[in-house]
Amino acid sequence: MSQLTAVPMIQIIFPKDGKIRSRKVVKRSNARNTGKYPSWKMQRMMQWESVHEGNAMRVLDATPNVISYCEQPCEIIFTLNGAKRRHYPDFMVIDANRRELWEVKTESDANSPEVSERTAYLTQTLPEYGYGYRVVFAEILAKQPRLDNIKRLNKLGRQPISLLEQELIRRLFLDEPVMSWGVFEQKSPQILRNVSRLILEGKLSIDFNQPINSATSIHSHFNSSR
């Protein structure tokens, strides 16, 4: 008689009754550092339970291919090595091609035996249920000057840009596909805010790994065909 191999089972439980999160993050009794972040992309206050998660929200807001994201999206119940476990991923991140669950950890925490074992299991198993799984290192999220650049652009580019304002900036780049940050600093605060928004949306780009200054090169990714 042939033996049947047990198929690993995962239960993914999403919030019900119109709730956003699978568990409450910010509450008065918290002993740990928690807070809120006003996401321009999600148009609401996001809740974080570590500064690392707050940094992840800023990075996700500034990542053009990310369509949406949410914090504490679900509860995952699974059995590993004979023991029943519960896991609350920090984020669900959605782009045009996939849905991915993120866990934000310092590198040392991510490499602990318990977390690394869980990561390996979920990375292998969750795609069968339609989700990718990723551990994102806190140290990478906090890397400078990238994080300061992201904070600056998220602050400047919070407001949406009209099609007319976008077209005016597109035309500026027709003859010069690369222009400097300083050019727009000299024009007006509103134009600089519009340029920042277009960088966040991916229509323009800069090198996030270099400090933003007057000499920073801004590259156009507009389709110039008419």
C-alpha positions in Angstrom: 0.0 0.0 0.0 1.4 3.4 -1.0 2.0 6.0 1.7 0.3 9.4 1.4 2.5 12.3 2.1 0.9 14.9 4.4 0.4 18.2 2.6 1.5 21.2 4.7 -1.6 23.2 5.7 -1.7 26.9 6.5 -4.7 28.8 7.6 -4.7 32.5 6.6 -7.2 34.6 8.6 -8.0 38.1 7.4 -9.7 40.8 9.5 -13.5 40.8 9.5 -16.3 43.3 10.0 -14.6 46.1 8.1 -11.5 46.0 10.3 -8.2 47.0 8.7 -5.7 45.2 10.9 -5.7 41.6 12.2 -4.7 42.9 15.7 -4.5 46.3 17.4 -1.1 48.0 17.2 -1.4 51.4 18.9 -3.0 51.3 22.4 -2.5 53.2 25.6 -1.2 50.2 27.5 1.7 49.5 25.1 5.0 49.2 26.9 6.9 49.3 23.6 7.3 52.2 21.2 4.4 52.5 18.8 3.2 55.2 16.6 1.3 56.4 13.5 2.4 57.4 10.0 0.3 59.4 7.5 0.6 57.6 4.3 0.0 59.7 1.2 -0.3 56.5 -0.9 -2.9 54.8 1.3 -4.6 58.0 2.3 -4.9 57.1 5.9 -2.9 56.9 9.2 -0.9 53.7 9.3 0.1 52.2 12.7 3.5 50.8 13.4 4.9 49.0 16.5 8.6 49.7 15.8 10.6 52.5 14.2 11.7 49.8 11.6 8.1 49.3 10.5 7.6 53.1 10.3 10.7 53.2 8.0 9.2 50.4 5.9 6.0 52.5 5.4 8.0 55.5 4.2 9.9 53.2 1.8 6.7 51.7 0.4 5.2 55.1 -0.1 8.3 56.0 -2.2 8.4 52.8 -4.2 6.5 53.5 -7.5 5.7 49.9 -8.4 3.9 49.3 -5.1 0.2 49.8 -5.7 -0.9 49.4 -2.1 0.1 48.0 1.3 -1.4 47.5 4.7 -0.1 46.8 8.2 -0.9 43.7 10.3 -2.8 42.2 7.3 -3.6 38.7 8.6 -2.9 36.0 11.0 -1.2 32.8 9.8 -1.7 29.6 11.7 0.5 26.7 10.7 2.2 23.6 12.2 5.9 23.3 12.1 7.9 20.4 13.7 4.7 19.2 15.3 4.0 22.5 17.0 1.1 24.8 16.2 2.3 28.3 15.6 0.7 31.7 15.0 2.3 34.5 13.0 1.2 38.1 12.2 3.2 39.4 9.2 4.0 43.1 9.4 2.7 44.0 6.0 1.0 42.9 2.8 2.5 44.6 -0.2 0.7 44.5 -3.5 2.1 45.4 -6.9 0.9 44.7 -10.4 2.3 41.2 -10.4 2.1 39.8 -6.9 1.0 39.9 -3.3 3.8 39.6 -0.8 3.8 39.4 3.0 6.6 41.2 4.7 8.2 40.7 8.1 10.5 43.5 9.2 13.4 42.3 11.4 16.9 43.3 12.4 19.5 41.1 10.8 20.3 39.5 14.1 16.7 38.7 14.9 16.1 37.4 11.4 19.0 35.0 11.7 17.8 33.5 15.0 16.9 29.8 14.7 13.2 30.3 15.4 12.7 33.1 12.9 14.9 31.6 10.2 13.1 28.3 10.4 9.7 30.0 10.1 11.0 32.2 7.2 12.2 29.1 5.3 8.9 27.3 5.8 6.6 30.2 4.9 8.8 31.2 1.9 8.4 27.7 0.5 4.8 27.1 1.4 2.9 30.5 1.0 3.2 30.6 -2.8 0.9 27.6 -2.9 -1.7 30.0 -1.4 -1.0 32.9 -3.7 1.4 34.9 -1.5 5.1 35.6 -1.5 6.9 36.0 1.8 9.9 38.1 2.6 11.9 39.2 5.6 13.1 42.8 5.2 16.1 43.8 7.2 15.7 46.9 9.4 19.3 47.9 8.6 18.5 48.2 4.9 15.4 50.3 5.5 17.4 52.7 7.7 20.3 53.1 5.3 21.4 56.7 4.8 21.2 59.0 2.9 18.5 56.9 1.3 16.0 57.1 4.2 16.5 60.9 4.6 15.9 61.4 0.9 12.7 59.3 1.1 11.5 61.3 4.1 12.1 64.6 2.3 10.4 63.5 -0.9 7.4 62.0 1.0 7.0 65.3 2.8 7.3 67.5 -0.3 5.3 65.3 -2.6 2.3 64.5 -0.4 -0.2 66.3 -2.6 -1.3 64.9 -6.0 -0.3 66.8 -9.1 -2.8 67.8 -11.8 -2.5 66.6 -15.3 -1.8 70.2 -16.5 1.1 70.6 -13.9 2.5 67.2 -14.9 2.4 68.2 -18.6 4.3 71.4 -17.9 7.1 69.5 -16.2 7.1 66.8 -18.9 7.7 69.6 -21.5 10.6 70.9 -19.6 12.3 67.5 -20.0 11.7 67.2 -23.7 14.9 68.9 -24.7 16.8 68.0 -21.5 16.0 64.5 -20.3 18.3 65.1 -17.3 17.9 68.3 -15.2 19.3 69.3 -11.8 17.3 69.6 -8.5 18.7 73.2 -8.2 16.9 74.3 -11.4 13.5 73.5 -9.8 14.6 75.0 -6.4 15.0 78.3 -8.2 11.6 78.2 -9.9 9.1 77.9 -7.1 8.3 75.8 -4.0 5.2 74.4 -5.8 7.2 73.2 -8.8 9.6 71.5 -6.4 6.7 69.8 -4.7 5.4 68.7 -8.1 8.8 67.3 -9.1 9.0 65.5 -5.8 5.6 63.9 -6.4 6.6 62.8 -9.9 9.8 61.2 -8.4 7.6 59.3 -6.0 5.3 58.1 -8.8 8.3 57.0 -10.9 7.8 59.4 -13.8 11.1 61.1 -12.7 14.0 59.6 -10.8 17.1 60.4 -8.8 19.9 58.4 -7.2 18.4 57.8 -3.7 21.8 56.7 -2.4 23.3 60.2 -2.8 22.2 63.2 -0.7 19.8 65.5 -2.4 21.3 68.8 -3.2 21.3 71.5 -5.9 23.5 69.3 -8.2 21.3 66.2 -7.9 20.4 64.9 -11.3 16.8 64.2 -12.1 16.1 61.8 -14.9 12.9 61.8 -17.0 10.9 58.6 -17.6 8.0 60.3 -19.4 7.0 58.8 -22.7 7.8 61.7 -25.1 5.9 60.3 -28.0 2.8 62.4 -28.9 
